[in-house]
Amino acid sequence: MSSLIEAAIERLRACGLLDLAEEIAARHHVTLDEVLGRSRARPETNARFELCTRLYQRLHSYPRVGELVGRDHSTVIEAVRQHRARRGTFPVDEATKNLDRLFCARRSR
């Protein structure tokens, strides 16, 4: 276990959120080390995305969640967005897709 993962576990423990993280890891059949690690395999990312979402629902702060799990706040924002999209609770609508296309088109000019 790396020192970064150990530090994240200690931060979760200090906030009383370690049980939540362990529960999510167990439900996804992965270890807590894998959830907090850097793997991009689907089971680990699903668990990581759920953890970020559940922490955000409790803390209402992307930077705080990022600090707890050892990620940048923008990574947490994307994790929450991905989790909601996969669960069908935060669909990306056509208007959002069109804005993305427009923004990207302006950038390339």
Biopython code that builds the backbone (N, CA, C, O; Angstrom):
import numpy as np
from Bio.PDB.StructureBuilder import StructureBuilder

atoms = [
    (1, "MET", "N", (0.848, -1.169, 0.000)),
    (1, "MET", "CA", (0.000, 0.000, 0.000)),
    (1, "MET", "C", (0.899, 1.240, 0.000)),
    (1, "MET", "O", (1.853, 1.336, 0.773)),
    (2, "SER", "N", (0.574, 2.177, -0.880)),
    (2, "SER", "CA", (1.410, 3.370, -0.976)),
    (2, "SER", "C", (1.088, 4.347, 0.155)),
    (2, "SER", "O", (0.036, 4.271, 0.788)),
    (3, "SER", "N", (2.009, 5.246, 0.382)),
    (3, "SER", "CA", (1.814, 6.232, 1.446)),
    (3, "SER", "C", (0.663, 7.181, 1.115)),
    (3, "SER", "O", (0.016, 7.701, 2.024)),
    (4, "LEU", "N", (0.393, 7.418, -0.197)),
    (4, "LEU", "CA", (-0.729, 8.276, -0.585)),
    (4, "LEU", "C", (-2.061, 7.623, -0.226)),
    (4, "LEU", "O", (-2.985, 8.293, 0.235)),
    (5, "ILE", "N", (-2.152, 6.321, -0.438)),
    (5, "ILE", "CA", (-3.376, 5.600, -0.091)),
    (5, "ILE", "C", (-3.539, 5.543, 1.423)),
    (5, "ILE", "O", (-4.642, 5.720, 1.940)),
    (6, "GLU", "N", (-2.451, 5.298, 2.126)),
    (6, "GLU", "CA", (-2.505, 5.283, 3.596)),
    (6, "GLU", "C", (-2.973, 6.632, 4.133)),
    (6, "GLU", "O", (-3.767, 6.689, 5.072)),
    (7, "ALA", "N", (-2.481, 7.715, 3.538)),
    (7, "ALA", "CA", (-2.872, 9.056, 3.973)),
    (7, "ALA", "C", (-4.363, 9.295, 3.713)),
    (7, "ALA", "O", (-5.053, 9.874, 4.552)),
    (8, "ALA", "N", (-4.859, 8.853, 2.557)),
    (8, "ALA", "CA", (-6.277, 9.012, 2.239)),
    (8, "ALA", "C", (-7.139, 8.223, 3.221)),
    (8, "ALA", "O", (-8.183, 8.701, 3.663)),
    (9, "ILE", "N", (-6.697, 7.015, 3.559)),
    (9, "ILE", "CA", (-7.438, 6.199, 4.526)),
    (9, "ILE", "C", (-7.479, 6.897, 5.881)),
    (9, "ILE", "O", (-8.519, 6.908, 6.540)),
    (10, "GLU", "N", (-6.382, 7.467, 6.293)),
    (10, "GLU", "CA", (-6.337, 8.187, 7.578)),
    (10, "GLU", "C", (-7.253, 9.407, 7.569)),
    (10, "GLU", "O", (-7.914, 9.695, 8.567)),
    (11, "ARG", "N", (-7.295, 10.128, 6.443)),
    (11, "ARG", "CA", (-8.183, 11.294, 6.347)),
    (11, "ARG", "C", (-9.646, 10.858, 6.428)),
    (11, "ARG", "O", (-10.450, 11.500, 7.103)),
    (12, "LEU", "N", (-9.991, 9.765, 5.739)),
    (12, "LEU", "CA", (-11.359, 9.248, 5.815)),
    (12, "LEU", "C", (-11.705, 8.800, 7.233)),
    (12, "LEU", "O", (-12.807, 9.046, 7.722)),
    (13, "ARG", "N", (-10.751, 8.141, 7.885)),
    (13, "ARG", "CA", (-10.963, 7.683, 9.270)),
    (13, "ARG", "C", (-11.190, 8.881, 10.197)),
    (13, "ARG", "O", (-12.089, 8.854, 11.038)),
    (14, "ALA", "N", (-10.385, 9.920, 10.046)),
    (14, "ALA", "CA", (-10.482, 11.102, 10.903)),
    (14, "ALA", "C", (-11.833, 11.805, 10.753)),
    (14, "ALA", "O", (-12.326, 12.423, 11.697)),
    (15, "CYS", "N", (-12.420, 11.709, 9.575)),
    (15, "CYS", "CA", (-13.720, 12.346, 9.321)),
    (15, "CYS", "C", (-14.893, 11.423, 9.610)),
    (15, "CYS", "O", (-16.048, 11.827, 9.475)),
    (16, "GLY", "N", (-14.609, 10.194, 10.005)),
    (16, "GLY", "CA", (-15.673, 9.235, 10.270)),
    (16, "GLY", "C", (-16.331, 8.692, 9.018)),
    (16, "GLY", "O", (-17.482, 8.256, 9.057)),
    (17, "LEU", "N", (-15.606, 8.716, 7.904)),
    (17, "LEU", "CA", (-16.160, 8.271, 6.627)),
    (17, "LEU", "C", (-15.515, 6.997, 6.104)),
    (17, "LEU", "O", (-15.809, 6.568, 4.988)),
    (18, "LEU", "N", (-14.652, 6.396, 6.885)),
    (18, "LEU", "CA", (-13.974, 5.183, 6.451)),
    (18, "LEU", "C", (-14.958, 4.028, 6.263)),
    (18, "LEU", "O", (-14.823, 3.246, 5.322)),
    (19, "ASP", "N", (-15.945, 3.918, 7.151)),
    (19, "ASP", "CA", (-16.937, 2.844, 7.019)),
    (19, "ASP", "C", (-17.696, 2.949, 5.701)),
    (19, "ASP", "O", (-17.966, 1.938, 5.053)),
    (20, "LEU", "N", (-18.036, 4.160, 5.311)),
    (20, "LEU", "CA", (-18.724, 4.372, 4.037)),
    (20, "LEU", "C", (-17.854, 3.900, 2.877)),
    (20, "LEU", "O", (-18.337, 3.212, 1.977)),
    (21, "ALA", "N", (-16.582, 4.266, 2.894)),
    (21, "ALA", "CA", (-15.662, 3.877, 1.823)),
    (21, "ALA", "C", (-15.500, 2.358, 1.774)),
    (21, "ALA", "O", (-15.478, 1.777, 0.689)),
    (22, "GLU", "N", (-15.387, 1.717, 2.920)),
    (22, "GLU", "CA", (-15.252, 0.262, 2.965)),
    (22, "GLU", "C", (-16.521, -0.433, 2.477)),
    (22, "GLU", "O", (-16.446, -1.458, 1.799)),
    (23, "GLU", "N", (-17.682, 0.119, 2.817)),
    (23, "GLU", "CA", (-18.957, -0.439, 2.369)),
    (23, "GLU", "C", (-19.064, -0.389, 0.836)),
    (23, "GLU", "O", (-19.484, -1.358, 0.205)),
    (24, "ILE", "N", (-18.683, 0.735, 0.259)),
    (24, "ILE", "CA", (-18.737, 0.880, -1.199)),
    (24, "ILE", "C", (-17.757, -0.078, -1.860)),
    (24, "ILE", "O", (-18.095, -0.719, -2.855)),
    (25, "ALA", "N", (-16.553, -0.184, -1.322)),
    (25, "ALA", "CA", (-15.556, -1.109, -1.881)),
    (25, "ALA", "C", (-16.073, -2.543, -1.851)),
    (25, "ALA", "O", (-15.943, -3.272, -2.834)),
    (26, "ALA", "N", (-16.656, -2.946, -0.732)),
    (26, "ALA", "CA", (-17.168, -4.309, -0.600)),
    (26, "ALA", "C", (-18.306, -4.570, -1.586)),
    (26, "ALA", "O", (-18.378, -5.646, -2.179)),
    (27, "ARG", "N", (-19.192, -3.594, -1.764)),
    (27, "ARG", "CA", (-20.314, -3.767, -2.689)),
    (27, "ARG", "C", (-19.834, -3.943, -4.131)),
    (27, "ARG", "O", (-20.482, -4.622, -4.927)),
    (28, "HIS", "N", (-18.695, -3.330, -4.463)),
    (28, "HIS", "CA", (-18.145, -3.441, -5.819)),
    (28, "HIS", "C", (-17.115, -4.571, -5.941)),
    (28, "HIS", "O", (-16.529, -4.769, -7.005)),
    (29, "HIS", "N", (-16.900, -5.307, -4.848)),
    (29, "HIS", "CA", (-15.973, -6.442, -4.829)),
    (29, "HIS", "C", (-14.534, -6.029, -5.151)),
    (29, "HIS", "O", (-13.822, -6.723, -5.877)),
    (30, "VAL", "N", (-14.126, -4.896, -4.600)),
    (30, "VAL", "CA", (-12.748, -4.426, -4.734)),
    (30, "VAL", "C", (-12.254, -4.028, -3.349)),
    (30, "VAL", "O", (-13.046, -3.875, -2.419)),
    (31, "THR", "N", (-10.960, -3.865, -3.220)),
    (31, "THR", "CA", (-10.412, -3.450, -1.928)),
    (31, "THR", "C", (-10.420, -1.925, -1.839)),
    (31, "THR", "O", (-10.522, -1.231, -2.851)),
    (32, "LEU", "N", (-10.314, -1.430, -0.636)),
    (32, "LEU", "CA", (-10.248, 0.014, -0.429)),
    (32, "LEU", "C", (-8.989, 0.585, -1.083)),
    (32, "LEU", "O", (-9.010, 1.699, -1.606)),
    (33, "ASP", "N", (-7.899, -0.174, -1.054)),
    (33, "ASP", "CA", (-6.667, 0.254, -1.729)),
    (33, "ASP", "C", (-6.913, 0.459, -3.219)),
    (33, "ASP", "O", (-6.400, 1.408, -3.812)),
    (34, "GLU", "N", (-7.699, -0.433, -3.827)),
    (34, "GLU", "CA", (-7.993, -0.307, -5.259)),
    (34, "GLU", "C", (-8.887, 0.894, -5.542)),
    (34, "GLU", "O", (-8.720, 1.573, -6.555)),
    (35, "VAL", "N", (-9.832, 1.153, -4.651)),
    (35, "VAL", "CA", (-10.723, 2.307, -4.825)),
    (35, "VAL", "C", (-9.924, 3.607, -4.767)),
    (35, "VAL", "O", (-10.150, 4.518, -5.564)),
    (36, "LEU", "N", (-9.009, 3.684, -3.839)),
    (36, "LEU", "CA", (-8.236, 4.915, -3.655)),
    (36, "LEU", "C", (-6.989, 4.965, -4.535)),
    (36, "LEU", "O", (-6.299, 5.984, -4.578)),
    (37, "GLY", "N", (-6.702, 3.877, -5.228)),
    (37, "GLY", "CA", (-5.524, 3.812, -6.087)),
    (37, "GLY", "C", (-5.744, 4.491, -7.427)),
    (37, "GLY", "O", (-6.679, 5.275, -7.595)),
    (38, "ARG", "N", (-4.883, 4.185, -8.365)),
    (38, "ARG", "CA", (-4.889, 4.857, -9.669)),
    (38, "ARG", "C", (-5.415, 3.992, -10.808)),
    (38, "ARG", "O", (-5.379, 4.416, -11.963)),
    (39, "SER", "N", (-5.902, 2.792, -10.509)),
    (39, "SER", "CA", (-6.376, 1.898, -11.559)),
    (39, "SER", "C", (-7.543, 2.521, -12.316)),
    (39, "SER", "O", (-8.384, 3.208, -11.737)),
    (40, "ARG", "N", (-7.575, 2.268, -13.626)),
    (40, "ARG", "CA", (-8.678, 2.746, -14.453)),
    (40, "ARG", "C", (-9.587, 1.602, -14.889)),
    (40, "ARG", "O", (-10.417, 1.771, -15.783)),
    (41, "ALA", "N", (-9.432, 0.434, -14.258)),
    (41, "ALA", "CA", (-10.300, -0.706, -14.554)),
    (41, "ALA", "C", (-11.724, -0.391, -14.090)),
    (41, "ALA", "O", (-11.921, 0.325, -13.108)),
    (42, "ARG", "N", (-12.692, -0.922, -14.790)),
    (42, "ARG", "CA", (-14.094, -0.566, -14.554)),
    (42, "ARG", "C", (-14.580, -0.805, -13.117)),
    (42, "ARG", "O", (-15.217, 0.087, -12.556)),
    (43, "PRO", "N", (-14.314, -1.952, -12.498)),
    (43, "PRO", "CA", (-14.819, -2.138, -11.125)),
    (43, "PRO", "C", (-14.265, -1.094, -10.147)),
    (43, "PRO", "O", (-14.992, -0.580, -9.297)),
    (44, "GLU", "N", (-12.989, -0.792, -10.277)),
    (44, "GLU", "CA", (-12.373, 0.191, -9.385)),
    (44, "GLU", "C", (-12.913, 1.592, -9.648)),
    (44, "GLU", "O", (-13.198, 2.336, -8.710)),
    (45, "THR", "N", (-13.052, 1.952, -10.919)),
    (45, "THR", "CA", (-13.551, 3.296, -11.214)),
    (45, "THR", "C", (-15.015, 3.438, -10.816)),
    (45, "THR", "O", (-15.422, 4.492, -10.327)),
    (46, "ASN", "N", (-15.808, 2.396, -11.017)),
    (46, "ASN", "CA", (-17.208, 2.474, -10.571)),
    (46, "ASN", "C", (-17.280, 2.731, -9.072)),
    (46, "ASN", "O", (-18.055, 3.574, -8.619)),
    (47, "ALA", "N", (-16.484, 2.015, -8.314)),
    (47, "ALA", "CA", (-16.468, 2.206, -6.858)),
    (47, "ALA", "C", (-15.947, 3.593, -6.503)),
    (47, "ALA", "O", (-16.499, 4.257, -5.626)),
    (48, "ARG", "N", (-14.893, 4.032, -7.173)),
    (48, "ARG", "CA", (-14.316, 5.359, -6.910)),
    (48, "ARG", "C", (-15.327, 6.458, -7.228)),
    (48, "ARG", "O", (-15.470, 7.414, -6.467)),
    (49, "PHE", "N", (-16.024, 6.319, -8.351)),
    (49, "PHE", "CA", (-17.019, 7.322, -8.739)),
    (49, "PHE", "C", (-18.163, 7.360, -7.728)),
    (49, "PHE", "O", (-18.647, 8.434, -7.370)),
    (50, "GLU", "N", (-18.594, 6.183, -7.270)),
    (50, "GLU", "CA", (-19.661, 6.156, -6.263)),
    (50, "GLU", "C", (-19.188, 6.788, -4.957)),
    (50, "GLU", "O", (-19.929, 7.540, -4.325)),
    (51, "LEU", "N", (-17.962, 6.486, -4.556)),
    (51, "LEU", "CA", (-17.430, 7.070, -3.331)),
    (51, "LEU", "C", (-17.401, 8.594, -3.434)),
    (51, "LEU", "O", (-17.832, 9.286, -2.511)),
    (52, "CYS", "N", (-16.903, 9.111, -4.533)),
    (52, "CYS", "CA", (-16.851, 10.567, -4.710)),
    (52, "CYS", "C", (-18.249, 11.169, -4.665)),
    (52, "CYS", "O", (-18.454, 12.228, -4.071)),
    (53, "THR", "N", (-19.215, 10.494, -5.293)),
    (53, "THR", "CA", (-20.589, 10.994, -5.307)),
    (53, "THR", "C", (-21.182, 11.001, -3.908)),
    (53, "THR", "O", (-21.783, 11.988, -3.485)),
    (54, "ARG", "N", (-21.012, 9.905, -3.200)),
    (54, "ARG", "CA", (-21.570, 9.815, -1.837)),
    (54, "ARG", "C", (-20.911, 10.813, -0.892)),
    (54, "ARG", "O", (-21.580, 11.403, -0.044)),
    (55, "LEU", "N", (-19.595, 11.003, -1.037)),
    (55, "LEU", "CA", (-18.913, 11.998, -0.204)),
    (55, "LEU", "C", (-19.390, 13.400, -0.548)),
    (55, "LEU", "O", (-19.592, 14.225, 0.343)),
    (56, "TYR", "N", (-19.570, 13.672, -1.837)),
    (56, "TYR", "CA", (-20.051, 14.992, -2.246)),
    (56, "TYR", "C", (-21.463, 15.254, -1.711)),
    (56, "TYR", "O", (-21.777, 16.375, -1.312)),
    (57, "GLN", "N", (-22.310, 14.227, -1.702)),
    (57, "GLN", "CA", (-23.661, 14.388, -1.175)),
    (57, "GLN", "C", (-23.633, 14.755, 0.310)),
    (57, "GLN", "O", (-24.526, 15.447, 0.800)),
    (58, "ARG", "N", (-22.626, 14.298, 1.008)),
    (58, "ARG", "CA", (-22.515, 14.606, 2.438)),
    (58, "ARG", "C", (-21.797, 15.925, 2.711)),
    (58, "ARG", "O", (-22.174, 16.665, 3.620)),
    (59, "LEU", "N", (-20.771, 16.212, 1.928)),
    (59, "LEU", "CA", (-19.912, 17.355, 2.230)),
    (59, "LEU", "C", (-20.217, 18.605, 1.404)),
    (59, "LEU", "O", (-19.886, 19.715, 1.819)),
    (60, "HIS", "N", (-20.837, 18.435, 0.254)),
    (60, "HIS", "CA", (-21.183, 19.551, -0.641)),
    (60, "HIS", "C", (-19.977, 20.409, -1.013)),
    (60, "HIS", "O", (-20.092, 21.628, -1.143)),
    (61, "SER", "N", (-18.834, 19.775, -1.183)),
    (61, "SER", "CA", (-17.618, 20.502, -1.547)),
    (61, "SER", "C", (-16.705, 19.586, -2.355)),
    (61, "SER", "O", (-16.171, 18.602, -1.844)),
    (62, "TYR", "N", (-16.540, 19.934, -3.626)),
    (62, "TYR", "CA", (-15.650, 19.138, -4.474)),
    (62, "TYR", "C", (-14.199, 19.195, -3.982)),
    (62, "TYR", "O", (-13.532, 18.161, -3.945)),
    (63, "PRO", "N", (-13.694, 20.377, -3.604)),
    (63, "PRO", "CA", (-12.313, 20.416, -3.101)),
    (63, "PRO", "C", (-12.115, 19.563, -1.844)),
    (63, "PRO", "O", (-11.080, 18.914, -1.692)),
    (64, "ARG", "N", (-13.088, 19.563, -0.959)),
    (64, "ARG", "CA", (-12.971, 18.772, 0.278)),
    (64, "ARG", "C", (-12.965, 17.277, -0.039)),
    (64, "ARG", "O", (-12.180, 16.521, 0.534)),
    (65, "VAL", "N", (-13.843, 16.851, -0.952)),
    (65, "VAL", "CA", (-13.867, 15.441, -1.351)),
    (65, "VAL", "C", (-12.532, 15.078, -1.986)),
    (65, "VAL", "O", (-11.966, 14.026, -1.690)),
    (66, "GLY", "N", (-12.029, 15.944, -2.857)),
    (66, "GLY", "CA", (-10.739, 15.697, -3.494)),
    (66, "GLY", "C", (-9.625, 15.542, -2.480)),
    (66, "GLY", "O", (-8.759, 14.678, -2.616)),
    (67, "GLU", "N", (-9.656, 16.381, -1.471)),
    (67, "GLU", "CA", (-8.647, 16.297, -0.406)),
    (67, "GLU", "C", (-8.728, 14.958, 0.325)),
    (67, "GLU", "O", (-7.704, 14.357, 0.649)),
    (68, "LEU", "N", (-9.948, 14.497, 0.580)),
    (68, "LEU", "CA", (-10.123, 13.233, 1.307)),
    (68, "LEU", "C", (-9.636, 12.031, 0.508)),
    (68, "LEU", "O", (-9.018, 11.125, 1.067)),
    (69, "VAL", "N", (-9.908, 12.015, -0.790)),
    (69, "VAL", "CA", (-9.563, 10.838, -1.596)),
    (69, "VAL", "C", (-8.265, 11.002, -2.372)),
    (69, "VAL", "O", (-7.882, 10.112, -3.131)),
    (70, "GLY", "N", (-7.587, 12.126, -2.191)),
    (70, "GLY", "CA", (-6.295, 12.326, -2.838)),
    (70, "GLY", "C", (-6.384, 12.624, -4.321)),
    (70, "GLY", "O", (-5.539, 12.190, -5.103)),
    (71, "ARG", "N", (-7.421, 13.373, -4.706)),
    (71, "ARG", "CA", (-7.612, 13.745, -6.108)),
    (71, "ARG", "C", (-7.843, 15.249, -6.201)),
    (71, "ARG", "O", (-8.203, 15.894, -5.217)),
    (72, "ASP", "N", (-7.635, 15.795, -7.389)),
    (72, "ASP", "CA", (-7.933, 17.188, -7.656)),
    (72, "ASP", "C", (-9.452, 17.374, -7.684)),
    (72, "ASP", "O", (-10.180, 16.438, -8.013)),
    (73, "HIS", "N", (-9.934, 18.568, -7.345)),
    (73, "HIS", "CA", (-11.381, 18.783, -7.316)),
    (73, "HIS", "C", (-12.023, 18.588, -8.692)),
    (73, "HIS", "O", (-13.169, 18.147, -8.780)),
    (74, "SER", "N", (-11.297, 18.913, -9.764)),
    (74, "SER", "CA", (-11.879, 18.731, -11.096)),
    (74, "SER", "C", (-12.050, 17.244, -11.421)),
    (74, "SER", "O", (-12.970, 16.870, -12.148)),
    (75, "THR", "N", (-11.186, 16.418, -10.896)),
    (75, "THR", "CA", (-11.324, 14.972, -11.054)),
    (75, "THR", "C", (-12.569, 14.487, -10.316)),
    (75, "THR", "O", (-13.281, 13.609, -10.804)),
    (76, "VAL", "N", (-12.826, 15.049, -9.156)),
    (76, "VAL", "CA", (-14.009, 14.681, -8.382)),
    (76, "VAL", "C", (-15.278, 15.117, -9.120)),
    (76, "VAL", "O", (-16.258, 14.373, -9.154)),
    (77, "ILE", "N", (-15.266, 16.301, -9.704)),
    (77, "ILE", "CA", (-16.421, 16.771, -10.466)),
    (77, "ILE", "C", (-16.738, 15.783, -11.587)),
    (77, "ILE", "O", (-17.895, 15.412, -11.785)),
    (78, "GLU", "N", (-15.722, 15.366, -12.307)),
    (78, "GLU", "CA", (-15.923, 14.421, -13.406)),
    (78, "GLU", "C", (-16.377, 13.055, -12.884)),
    (78, "GLU", "O", (-17.210, 12.403, -13.513)),
    (79, "ALA", "N", (-15.844, 12.620, -11.753)),
    (79, "ALA", "CA", (-16.254, 11.336, -11.165)),
    (79, "ALA", "C", (-17.743, 11.365, -10.803)),
    (79, "ALA", "O", (-18.470, 10.410, -11.077)),
    (80, "VAL", "N", (-18.184, 12.448, -10.197)),
    (80, "VAL", "CA", (-19.602, 12.578, -9.830)),
    (80, "VAL", "C", (-20.461, 12.611, -11.090)),
    (80, "VAL", "O", (-21.509, 11.967, -11.144)),
    (81, "ARG", "N", (-20.024, 13.354, -12.096)),
    (81, "ARG", "CA", (-20.767, 13.430, -13.349)),
    (81, "ARG", "C", (-20.863, 12.056, -14.016)),
    (81, "ARG", "O", (-21.929, 11.658, -14.485)),
    (82, "GLN", "N", (-19.749, 11.343, -14.053)),
    (82, "GLN", "CA", (-19.741, 10.004, -14.652)),
    (82, "GLN", "C", (-20.634, 9.033, -13.875)),
    (82, "GLN", "O", (-21.371, 8.251, -14.475)),
    (83, "HIS", "N", (-20.569, 9.082, -12.573)),
    (83, "HIS", "CA", (-21.383, 8.178, -11.761)),
    (83, "HIS", "C", (-22.859, 8.444, -12.000)),
    (83, "HIS", "O", (-23.637, 7.509, -12.187)),
    (84, "ARG", "N", (-23.244, 9.700, -11.995)),
    (84, "ARG", "CA", (-24.652, 10.043, -12.219)),
    (84, "ARG", "C", (-25.092, 9.655, -13.621)),
    (84, "ARG", "O", (-26.211, 9.177, -13.810)),
    (85, "ALA", "N", (-24.228, 9.856, -14.602)),
    (85, "ALA", "CA", (-24.576, 9.492, -15.979)),
    (85, "ALA", "C", (-24.742, 7.980, -16.115)),
    (85, "ALA", "O", (-25.666, 7.514, -16.781)),
    (86, "ARG", "N", (-23.857, 7.221, -15.491)),
    (86, "ARG", "CA", (-23.953, 5.757, -15.553)),
    (86, "ARG", "C", (-25.179, 5.240, -14.833)),
    (86, "ARG", "O", (-25.764, 4.233, -15.232)),
    (87, "ARG", "N", (-25.570, 5.926, -13.773)),
    (87, "ARG", "CA", (-26.731, 5.507, -12.997)),
    (87, "ARG", "C", (-28.031, 6.061, -13.573)),
    (87, "ARG", "O", (-29.119, 5.675, -13.147)),
    (88, "GLY", "N", (-27.913, 6.965, -14.540)),
    (88, "GLY", "CA", (-29.103, 7.533, -15.156)),
    (88, "GLY", "C", (-29.740, 8.643, -14.345)),
    (88, "GLY", "O", (-30.895, 8.993, -14.587)),
    (89, "THR", "N", (-29.014, 9.209, -13.384)),
    (89, "THR", "CA", (-29.583, 10.268, -12.549)),
    (89, "THR", "C", (-29.086, 11.649, -12.957)),
    (89, "THR", "O", (-29.494, 12.652, -12.371)),
    (90, "PHE", "N", (-28.233, 11.707, -13.928)),
    (90, "PHE", "CA", (-27.685, 12.988, -14.347)),
    (90, "PHE", "C", (-27.364, 12.890, -15.835)),
    (90, "PHE", "O", (-26.200, 12.953, -16.229)),
    (91, "PRO", "N", (-28.403, 12.736, -16.663)),
    (91, "PRO", "CA", (-28.144, 12.535, -18.086)),
    (91, "PRO", "C", (-27.560, 13.777, -18.733)),
    (91, "PRO", "O", (-27.886, 14.906, -18.367)),
    (92, "VAL", "N", (-26.706, 13.547, -19.683)),
    (92, "VAL", "CA", (-26.156, 14.644, -20.462)),
    (92, "VAL", "C", (-27.145, 14.893, -21.590)),
    (92, "VAL", "O", (-27.344, 14.035, -22.449)),
    (93, "ASP", "N", (-27.764, 16.069, -21.585)),
    (93, "ASP", "CA", (-28.783, 16.349, -22.595)),
    (93, "ASP", "C", (-28.159, 16.905, -23.877)),
    (93, "ASP", "O", (-26.966, 17.207, -23.926)),
    (94, "GLU", "N", (-28.986, 17.031, -24.901)),
    (94, "GLU", "CA", (-28.510, 17.495, -26.201)),
    (94, "GLU", "C", (-27.992, 18.925, -26.129)),
    (94, "GLU", "O", (-27.033, 19.268, -26.820)),
    (95, "ALA", "N", (-28.613, 19.763, -25.301)),
    (95, "ALA", "CA", (-28.160, 21.147, -25.191)),
    (95, "ALA", "C", (-26.724, 21.205, -24.687)),
    (95, "ALA", "O", (-25.924, 22.003, -25.174)),
    (96, "THR", "N", (-26.398, 20.361, -23.713)),
    (96, "THR", "CA", (-25.036, 20.323, -23.185)),
    (96, "THR", "C", (-24.072, 19.843, -24.257)),
    (96, "THR", "O", (-22.985, 20.401, -24.408)),
    (97, "LYS", "N", (-24.458, 18.815, -25.004)),
    (97, "LYS", "CA", (-23.599, 18.317, -26.074)),
    (97, "LYS", "C", (-23.367, 19.400, -27.123)),
    (97, "LYS", "O", (-22.249, 19.561, -27.613)),
    (98, "ASN", "N", (-24.426, 20.151, -27.473)),
    (98, "ASN", "CA", (-24.294, 21.216, -28.459)),
    (98, "ASN", "C", (-23.371, 22.322, -27.961)),
    (98, "ASN", "O", (-22.590, 22.869, -28.740)),
    (99, "LEU", "N", (-23.447, 22.659, -26.677)),
    (99, "LEU", "CA", (-22.542, 23.666, -26.119)),
    (99, "LEU", "C", (-21.103, 23.196, -26.189)),
    (99, "LEU", "O", (-20.203, 23.973, -26.507)),
    (100, "ASP", "N", (-20.885, 21.919, -25.890)),
    (100, "ASP", "CA", (-19.538, 21.368, -25.975)),
    (100, "ASP", "C", (-19.007, 21.457, -27.400)),
    (100, "ASP", "O", (-17.856, 21.839, -27.613)),
    (101, "ARG", "N", (-19.837, 21.110, -28.369)),
    (101, "ARG", "CA", (-19.417, 21.185, -29.776)),
    (101, "ARG", "C", (-19.092, 22.624, -30.166)),
    (101, "ARG", "O", (-18.085, 22.875, -30.828)),
    (102, "LEU", "N", (-19.937, 23.563, -29.761)),
    (102, "LEU", "CA", (-19.726, 24.968, -30.089)),
    (102, "LEU", "C", (-18.440, 25.474, -29.464)),
    (102, "LEU", "O", (-17.657, 26.161, -30.120)),
    (103, "PHE", "N", (-18.216, 25.143, -28.208)),
    (103, "PHE", "CA", (-16.995, 25.588, -27.521)),
    (103, "PHE", "C", (-15.749, 25.024, -28.198)),
    (103, "PHE", "O", (-14.762, 25.734, -28.395)),
    (104, "CYS", "N", (-15.805, 23.755, -28.548)),
    (104, "CYS", "CA", (-14.657, 23.127, -29.193)),
    (104, "CYS", "C", (-14.421, 23.712, -30.581)),
    (104, "CYS", "O", (-13.274, 23.880, -30.992)),
    (105, "ALA", "N", (-15.487, 24.021, -31.302)),
    (105, "ALA", "CA", (-15.359, 24.609, -32.637)),
    (105, "ALA", "C", (-14.716, 25.990, -32.553)),
    (105, "ALA", "O", (-13.881, 26.326, -33.393)),
    (106, "ARG", "N", (-15.080, 26.785, -31.574)),
    (106, "ARG", "CA", (-14.489, 28.118, -31.411)),
    (106, "ARG", "C", (-13.024, 28.039, -31.044)),
    (106, "ARG", "O", (-12.231, 28.888, -31.453)),
    (107, "ARG", "N", (-12.665, 27.045, -30.291)),
    (107, "ARG", "CA", (-11.275, 26.864, -29.884)),
    (107, "ARG", "C", (-10.363, 26.577, -31.065)),
    (107, "ARG", "O", (-9.222, 27.038, -31.108)),
    (108, "SER", "N", (-10.879, 25.806, -32.031)),
    (108, "SER", "CA", (-10.035, 25.370, -33.145)),
    (108, "SER", "C", (-9.854, 26.439, -34.207)),
    (108, "SER", "O", (-9.058, 26.244, -35.126)),
    (109, "ARG", "N", (-10.550, 27.545, -34.123)),
    (109, "ARG", "CA", (-10.423, 28.622, -35.110)),
    (109, "ARG", "C", (-9.156, 29.395, -34.947)),
    (109, "ARG", "O", (-8.904, 30.334, -35.703)),
]
sb = StructureBuilder()
sb.init_structure("model")
sb.init_model(0)
sb.init_chain("A")
sb.init_seg("    ")
for serial, (resi, resn, name, xyz) in enumerate(atoms, 1):
    if name == "N":
        sb.init_residue(resn, " ", resi, " ")
    sb.init_atom(name, np.array(xyz, "f"), 0.0, 1.0, " ", f" {name:<3s}", serial, name[0])
structure = sb.get_structure()
